[in-house]
Amino acid sequence: MVGRLGRRAVEALVLLFALLGFSYVPLGEHTGLEHTRAIMSTDAARRAARELAHSWLDLRQRWLGDPRGNLPAPAPSGGADQPSSEPLRELLSKSAPAEPASAEAPASQ
């Protein structure tokens, strides 16, 4: 366990130094982070991101179907499907199994 924990600590330290290097060490006139931000702010990169998102949504719809297609139809207004106004205790007592007759009497309110 200590060996695994030590290995994870070393990996985290290496990752930290890699992120610091990417953020602060210049590669020419700019750091790696600044180069990445400049590339991602171009029109071509924005268009590619938009097309990638569109492709991902199409693929998800093909695999899973339309997520809105599985919803039930809305209840007609004024119908009997309105939420019950019964107190919570009455609703719970209806769903609870019947208690044996030898059980204590319920406390009165």
Secondary structure, DSSP 4 states (H G I P E B T S, - for coil): -HHHHHHHHHHHHHHHHHHHHHHHSEETTEEHHHHHHHHHTSHHHHHHHHHHHHHHHHHHHHHH--GGGGSPPPPPTT-S-SPP-S-HHHHHHHHSPPPPTTSPPPPP-
